[in-house]
Amino acid sequence: MISSRQPGGVILPFKDKHPQIDETAFIAENAVIIGDVTIGTKSSIWYSCVLRGDMNFIRIGNDTNIQDGTVVHVDSKGYPTILGDRVTVGHMALLHACTLEDDAMIGMQACVMDGAVVGKGSLIAAGALVTPGKQIGPGEVWAGRPAKFLRKVGPNDQKMLDYIWPVYDDLSAEYRLAGHDLRKLSRNRPIPSSD
């Protein structure tokens, strides 16, 4: 269990629930991770992300990347947020009390709302709004506000889906080696007292 605080970055418990972060995961220096949050092997949480597992839990699988500025939250009425393995979440997305199955991709500034499920290998276009309770089948492309079915994932889409998560695995490993991991930095700096 890691609890640390430093300028711009926080990993904190909430109501006796501590974030559980795999040692191989990358956490950017100014990410905020609070409460009942589990982050799997080689996953990465990038700059200015907020993951708030306060009213329910957040589970993030292996090899998943949550890119800069994304907010992940939950709902107190039965909806946690669950991300499977090899999920890509684009910059500044909003995930609220939803489920993203393995190999899904959420485009930049897309929003996925309460109770929505994005099926395995599906792609949500940049800026899309997936409305509450929407069930998106496996291997589908959705776009628009509100999001509507566009087509099935094609060969070029699949190449992109297969390409992005390994790139982020490699990039996060480079950042960790360069010392840009919140946990490494907080071990080397004293945690300021609240006095």
Phi and psi in degrees as GROMACS dihedral restraints (atoms count N, CA, C in turn):
[ dihedral_restraints ]
;  ai    aj    ak    al  type     phi  dphi    fc
    3     4     5     6     1  -121.5    20    10
    4     5     6     7     1   124.4    20    10
    6     7     8     9     1  -124.7    20    10
    7     8     9    10     1   122.1    20    10
    9    10    11    12     1  -148.9    20    10
   10    11    12    13     1   156.5    20    10
   12    13    14    15     1  -142.4    20    10
   13    14    15    16     1   137.1    20    10
   15    16    17    18     1  -154.8    20    10
   16    17    18    19     1   168.0    20    10
   18    19    20    21     1   -53.7    20    10
   19    20    21    22     1   118.4    20    10
   21    22    23    24     1    87.1    20    10
   22    23    24    25     1   -17.8    20    10
   24    25    26    27     1  -131.3    20    10
   25    26    27    28     1   142.3    20    10
   27    28    29    30     1  -144.3    20    10
   28    29    30    31     1   134.9    20    10
   30    31    32    33     1  -128.8    20    10
   31    32    33    34     1   111.0    20    10
   33    34    35    36     1  -134.9    20    10
   34    35    36    37     1   149.6    20    10
   36    37    38    39     1   -76.6    20    10
   37    38    39    40     1   162.4    20    10
   39    40    41    42     1  -145.4    20    10
   40    41    42    43     1   126.1    20    10
   42    43    44    45     1    50.0    20    10
   43    44    45    46     1    49.3    20    10
   45    46    47    48     1    64.0    20    10
   46    47    48    49     1    13.9    20    10
   48    49    50    51     1  -104.6    20    10
   49    50    51    52     1   119.9    20    10
   51    52    53    54     1  -103.1    20    10
   52    53    54    55     1   139.0    20    10
   54    55    56    57     1   -57.7    20    10
   55    56    57    58     1   137.9    20    10
   57    58    59    60     1  -112.6    20    10
   58    59    60    61     1   110.0    20    10
   60    61    62    63     1  -121.9    20    10
   61    62    63    64     1   121.5    20    10
   63    64    65    66     1   -59.7    20    10
   64    65    66    67     1   143.1    20    10
   66    67    68    69     1   -61.3    20    10
   67    68    69    70     1   -22.7    20    10
   69    70    71    72     1   -88.9    20    10
   70    71    72    73     1    -4.9    20    10
   72    73    74    75     1   -75.5    20    10
   73    74    75    76     1   152.5    20    10
   75    76    77    78     1  -106.9    20    10
   76    77    78    79     1   130.0    20    10
   78    79    80    81     1  -122.8    20    10
   79    80    81    82     1   115.0    20    10
   81    82    83    84     1   -62.6    20    10
   82    83    84    85     1   154.8    20    10
   84    85    86    87     1   -58.0    20    10
   85    86    87    88     1   -30.3    20    10
   87    88    89    90     1  -111.5    20    10
   88    89    90    91     1    20.2    20    10
   90    91    92    93     1   -72.9    20    10
   91    92    93    94     1   153.4    20    10
   93    94    95    96     1  -123.1    20    10
   94    95    96    97     1   119.0    20    10
   96    97    98    99     1  -128.8    20    10
   97    98    99   100     1   118.8    20    10
   99   100   101   102     1  -130.8    20    10
  100   101   102   103     1   132.1    20    10
  102   103   104   105     1    84.0    20    10
  103   104   105   106     1  -141.6    20    10
  105   106   107   108     1   -81.7    20    10
  106   107   108   109     1    76.8    20    10
  108   109   110   111     1  -125.8    20    10
  109   110   111   112     1   129.4    20    10
  111   112   113   114     1  -119.2    20    10
  112   113   114   115     1   129.7    20    10
  114   115   116   117     1  -122.8    20    10
  115   116   117   118     1   124.8    20    10
  117   118   119   120     1   -83.1    20    10
  118   119   120   121     1  -176.9    20    10
  120   121   122   123     1   -57.7    20    10
  121   122   123   124     1   130.8    20    10
  123   124   125   126     1    56.3    20    10
  124   125   126   127     1    21.9    20    10
  126   127   128   129     1   -82.4    20    10
  127   128   129   130     1   161.2    20    10
  129   130   131   132     1  -136.7    20    10
  130   131   132   133     1   136.5    20    10
  132   133   134   135     1  -117.5    20    10
  133   134   135   136     1   113.9    20    10
  135   136   137   138     1   -92.9    20    10
  136   137   138   139     1  -175.1    20    10
  138   139   140   141     1   -60.6    20    10
  139   140   141   142     1   136.8    20    10
  141   142   143   144     1    65.0    20    10
  142   143   144   145     1    19.3    20    10
  144   145   146   147     1   -78.8    20    10
  145   146   147   148     1   148.3    20    10
  147   148   149   150     1  -125.9    20    10
  148   149   150   151     1   123.3    20    10
  150   151   152   153     1  -120.8    20    10
  151   152   153   154     1   109.9    20    10
  153   154   155   156     1  -115.0    20    10
  154   155   156   157     1    98.0    20    10
  156   157   158   159     1   -95.3    20    10
  157   158   159   160     1    64.1    20    10
  159   160   161   162     1   -99.0    20    10
  160   161   162   163     1   -46.5    20    10
  162   163   164   165     1   -95.4    20    10
  163   164   165   166     1    -9.4    20    10
  165   166   167   168     1  -164.5    20    10
  166   167   168   169     1  -172.4    20    10
  168   169   170   171     1  -105.1    20    10
  169   170   171   172     1   158.0    20    10
  171   172   173   174     1  -121.0    20    10
  172   173   174   175     1   129.4    20    10
  174   175   176   177     1  -123.8    20    10
  175   176   177   178     1   126.8    20    10
  177   178   179   180     1  -121.7    20    10
  178   179   180   181     1   124.4    20    10
  180   181   182   183     1   -73.1    20    10
  181   182   183   184     1  -157.7    20    10
  183   184   185   186     1   -91.3    20    10
  184   185   186   187     1   148.5    20    10
  186   187   188   189     1    59.1    20    10
  187   188   189   190     1    28.7    20    10
  189   190   191   192     1   -99.8    20    10
  190   191   192   193     1   139.3    20    10
  192   193   194   195     1  -121.0    20    10
  193   194   195   196     1   130.5    20    10
  195   196   197   198     1  -114.6    20    10
  196   197   198   199     1   109.1    20    10
  198   199   200   201     1   -84.7    20    10
  199   200   201   202     1   168.7    20    10
  201   202   203   204     1   -45.2    20    10
  202   203   204   205     1   134.4    20    10
  204   205   206   207     1    78.4    20    10
  205   206   207   208     1     6.4    20    10
  207   208   209   210     1   -77.5    20    10
  208   209   210   211     1   144.2    20    10
  210   211   212   213     1  -114.8    20    10
  211   212   213   214     1   129.5    20    10
  213   214   215   216     1  -122.6    20    10
  214   215   216   217     1   122.0    20    10
  216   217   218   219     1  -137.1    20    10
  217   218   219   220     1  -178.8    20    10
  219   220   221   222     1  -133.6    20    10
  220   221   222   223     1  -179.3    20    10
  222   223   224   225     1  -128.3    20    10
  223   224   225   226     1   143.6    20    10
  225   226   227   228     1   -77.2    20    10
  226   227   228   229     1   -12.1    20    10
  228   229   230   231     1   -99.0    20    10
  229   230   231   232     1    45.1    20    10
  231   232   233   234     1    97.9    20    10
  232   233   234   235     1    -1.0    20    10
  234   235   236   237     1  -111.1    20    10
  235   236   237   238     1   103.4    20    10
  237   238   239   240     1   -79.6    20    10
  238   239   240   241     1  -175.5    20    10
  240   241   242   243     1  -119.3    20    10
  241   242   243   244     1   125.9    20    10
  243   244   245   246     1  -128.5    20    10
  244   245   246   247     1   125.1    20    10
  246   247   248   249     1  -117.5    20    10
  247   248   249   250     1   130.1    20    10
  249   250   251   252     1   -76.9    20    10
  250   251   252   253     1  -158.1    20    10
  252   253   254   255     1   -85.8    20    10
  253   254   255   256     1   147.5    20    10
  255   256   257   258     1    59.1    20    10
  256   257   258   259     1    34.2    20    10
  258   259   260   261     1   -88.6    20    10
  259   260   261   262     1   139.5    20    10
  261   262   263   264     1  -114.3    20    10
  262   263   264   265     1   126.7    20    10
  264   265   266   267     1  -117.7    20    10
  265   266   267   268     1   114.6    20    10
  267   268   269   270     1   -68.6    20    10
  268   269   270   271     1   166.9    20    10
  270   271   272   273     1   -53.9    20    10
  271   272   273   274     1   136.5    20    10
  273   274   275   276     1    60.6    20    10
  274   275   276   277     1    29.3    20    10
  276   277   278   279     1   -77.5    20    10
  277   278   279   280     1   162.6    20    10
  279   280   281   282     1  -124.3    20    10
  280   281   282   283     1   119.9    20    10
  282   283   284   285     1  -115.3    20    10
  283   284   285   286     1   118.6    20    10
  285   286   287   288     1  -128.3    20    10
  286   287   288   289     1   108.1    20    10
  288   289   290   291     1    53.3    20    10
  289   290   291   292     1    51.2    20    10
  291   292   293   294     1  -131.5    20    10
  292   293   294   295     1   175.2    20    10
  294   295   296   297     1  -125.6    20    10
  295   296   297   298     1   130.2    20    10
  297   298   299   300     1  -117.0    20    10
  298   299   300   301     1   114.8    20    10
  300   301   302   303     1   -76.6    20    10
  301   302   303   304     1   169.8    20    10
  303   304   305   306     1   -47.5    20    10
  304   305   306   307     1   142.3    20    10
  306   307   308   309     1    66.7    20    10
  307   308   309   310     1    14.0    20    10
  309   310   311   312     1   -78.7    20    10
  310   311   312   313     1   159.0    20    10
  312   313   314   315     1  -134.6    20    10
  313   314   315   316     1   131.8    20    10
  315   316   317   318     1  -111.4    20    10
  316   317   318   319     1   122.1    20    10
  318   319   320   321     1   -71.0    20    10
  319   320   321   322     1   166.6    20    10
  321   322   323   324     1   -57.1    20    10
  322   323   324   325     1   137.3    20    10
  324   325   326   327     1    59.0    20    10
  325   326   327   328     1    19.1    20    10
  327   328   329   330     1   -78.3    20    10
  328   329   330   331     1   159.2    20    10
  330   331   332   333     1  -130.7    20    10
  331   332   333   334     1   127.1    20    10
  333   334   335   336     1  -120.0    20    10
  334   335   336   337     1   120.3    20    10
  336   337   338   339     1   -99.4    20    10
  337   338   339   340     1   179.5    20    10
  339   340   341   342     1   -49.3    20    10
  340   341   342   343     1   127.5    20    10
  342   343   344   345     1    76.4    20    10
  343   344   345   346     1    -2.7    20    10
  345   346   347   348     1   -73.1    20    10
  346   347   348   349     1   147.5    20    10
  348   349   350   351     1  -126.6    20    10
  349   350   351   352     1   124.6    20    10
  351   352   353   354     1  -102.9    20    10
  352   353   354   355     1   115.5    20    10
  354   355   356   357     1   -67.7    20    10
  355   356   357   358     1   165.7    20    10
  357   358   359   360     1   -53.8    20    10
  358   359   360   361     1   129.2    20    10
  360   361   362   363     1    69.3    20    10
  361   362   363   364     1    16.8    20    10
  363   364   365   366     1   -88.1    20    10
  364   365   366   367     1   160.9    20    10
  366   367   368   369     1  -129.0    20    10
  367   368   369   370     1   124.3    20    10
  369   370   371   372     1  -104.8    20    10
  370   371   372   373     1   123.5    20    10
  372   373   374   375     1   -67.2    20    10
  373   374   375   376     1   157.5    20    10
  375   376   377   378     1   -55.7    20    10
  376   377   378   379     1   136.2    20    10
  378   379   380   381     1    77.1    20    10
  379   380   381   382     1     0.2    20    10
  381   382   383   384     1   -70.3    20    10
  382   383   384   385     1   154.9    20    10
  384   385   386   387     1  -120.5    20    10
  385   386   387   388     1   108.5    20    10
  387   388   389   390     1   -90.2    20    10
  388   389   390   391     1   113.0    20    10
  390   391   392   393     1   -75.0    20    10
  391   392   393   394     1   162.0    20    10
  393   394   395   396     1   -54.3    20    10
  394   395   396   397     1   135.1    20    10
  396   397   398   399     1    78.5    20    10
  397   398   399   400     1    -2.5    20    10
  399   400   401   402     1   -65.2    20    10
  400   401   402   403     1   133.9    20    10
  402   403   404   405     1  -110.4    20    10
  403   404   405   406     1   111.8    20    10
  405   406   407   408     1  -102.9    20    10
  406   407   408   409     1   123.0    20    10
  408   409   410   411     1   -69.3    20    10
  409   410   411   412     1   170.6    20    10
  411   412   413   414     1   -68.1    20    10
  412   413   414   415     1   143.4    20    10
  414   415   416   417     1    65.8    20    10
  415   416   417   418     1    34.9    20    10
  417   418   419   420     1  -115.0    20    10
  418   419   420   421     1   152.1    20    10
  420   421   422   423     1  -110.8    20    10
  421   422   423   424     1   126.1    20    10
  423   424   425   426     1  -123.3    20    10
  424   425   426   427     1   146.2    20    10
  426   427   428   429     1  -149.9    20    10
  427   428   429   430     1   161.0    20    10
  429   430   431   432     1   103.8    20    10
  430   431   432   433     1   173.0    20    10
  432   433   434   435     1  -131.7    20    10
  433   434   435   436     1    96.3    20    10
  435   436   437   438     1   -76.0    20    10
  436   437   438   439     1   156.8    20    10
  438   439   440   441     1   -66.9    20    10
  439   440   441   442     1   139.4    20    10
  441   442   443   444     1  -132.4    20    10
  442   443   444   445     1   154.4    20    10
  444   445   446   447     1   -60.0    20    10
  445   446   447   448     1   130.3    20    10
  447   448   449   450     1  -104.8    20    10
  448   449   450   451     1   -49.8    20    10
  450   451   452   453     1  -175.6    20    10
  451   452   453   454     1   175.3    20    10
  453   454   455   456     1   -79.0    20    10
  454   455   456   457     1   154.1    20    10
  456   457   458   459     1   -61.2    20    10
  457   458   459   460     1   127.3    20    10
  459   460   461   462     1   -99.1    20    10
  460   461   462   463     1   179.5    20    10
  462   463   464   465     1   -58.5    20    10
  463   464   465   466     1   -40.5    20    10
  465   466   467   468     1   -68.5    20    10
  466   467   468   469     1   -38.9    20    10
  468   469   470   471     1   -59.8    20    10
  469   470   471   472     1   -44.5    20    10
  471   472   473   474     1   -64.1    20    10
  472   473   474   475     1   -38.2    20    10
  474   475   476   477     1   -59.5    20    10
  475   476   477   478     1   -43.2    20    10
  477   478   479   480     1   -64.7    20    10
  478   479   480   481     1   -45.7    20    10
  480   481   482   483     1   -59.9    20    10
  481   482   483   484     1   -41.0    20    10
  483   484   485   486     1   -73.8    20    10
  484   485   486   487     1   -22.2    20    10
  486   487   488   489     1   -84.1    20    10
  487   488   489   490     1   -41.9    20    10
  489   490   491   492     1   -68.3    20    10
  490   491   492   493     1   -49.3    20    10
  492   493   494   495     1   -63.5    20    10
  493   494   495   496     1   -38.6    20    10
  495   496   497   498     1   -65.3    20    10
  496   497   498   499     1   -33.0    20    10
  498   499   500   501     1   -61.3    20    10
  499   500   501   502     1   -43.8    20    10
  501   502   503   504     1   -70.8    20    10
  502   503   504   505     1   -32.0    20    10
  504   505   506   507     1   -58.4    20    10
  505   506   507   508     1   -48.8    20    10
  507   508   509   510     1   -66.0    20    10
  508   509   510   511     1   -43.5    20    10
  510   511   512   513     1   -63.2    20    10
  511   512   513   514     1   -42.0    20    10
  513   514   515   516     1   -66.2    20    10
  514   515   516   517     1   -34.7    20    10
  516   517   518   519     1   -64.2    20    10
  517   518   519   520     1   -39.7    20    10
  519   520   521   522     1   -63.6    20    10
  520   521   522   523     1   -42.1    20    10
  522   523   524   525     1   -64.4    20    10
  523   524   525   526     1   -40.0    20    10
  525   526   527   528     1   -63.3    20    10
  526   527   528   529     1   -44.5    20    10
  528   529   530   531     1   -62.3    20    10
  529   530   531   532     1   -33.4    20    10
  531   532   533   534     1   -78.2    20    10
  532   533   534   535     1    -3.3    20    10
  534   535   536   537     1    86.6    20    10
  535   536   537   538     1    16.7    20    10
  537   538   539   540     1   -96.6    20    10
  538   539   540   541     1    44.9    20    10
  540   541   542   543     1  -115.0    20    10
  541   542   543   544     1   129.0    20    10
  543   544   545   546     1   -52.1    20    10
  544   545   546   547     1   -42.1    20    10
  546   547   548   549     1   -67.9    20    10
  547   548   549   550     1   -39.0    20    10
  549   550   551   552     1   -66.5    20    10
  550   551   552   553     1   -44.4    20    10
  552   553   554   555     1   -62.9    20    10
  553   554   555   556     1   -42.0    20    10
  555   556   557   558     1   -69.6    20    10
  556   557   558   559     1   -24.3    20    10
  558   559   560   561     1   -72.3    20    10
  559   560   561   562     1   -25.9    20    10
  561   562   563   564     1   -94.3    20    10
  562   563   564   565     1    -8.9    20    10
  564   565   566   567     1  -121.4    20    10
  565   566   567   568     1   141.8    20    10
  567   568   569   570     1   -66.9    20    10
  568   569   570   571     1   144.1    20    10
  570   571   572   573     1   -80.5    20    10
  571   572   573   574     1   123.5    20    10
  573   574   575   576     1   -61.6    20    10
  574   575   576   577     1   141.3    20    10
  576   577   578   579     1   -80.4    20    10
  577   578   579   580     1   156.4    20    10
  579   580   581   582     1   -87.2    20    10
  580   581   582   583     1     2.7    20    10
